[in-house]
């Protein structure tokens, strides 16, 4: 597995962990165990729990933005809401 794939794996595990336990209830150790990597690896990759949380947050916001953009694009298609 390359570094990008491992980063995605850790971000997915962190997303689940933060959703389940919140920020205060989630440790980098919990994220590491869920991802199947070592806790020092998570810290080396993201620095701090806050930086990991912010990466998860940024990823979630990007997905929401993509979903809105896709929906807006369909509204502009022929027969869509903005078709005049």
Secondary structure, 3 states (H helix, E strand, C coil): CCHHHHHHHHHHHHHHHHHHHCCCCCCHHHHHHHHCCCHHHHHHHHCCHHHHHHHHHHHHHHHHHHHHHHHHHHHCCCCCCCCC
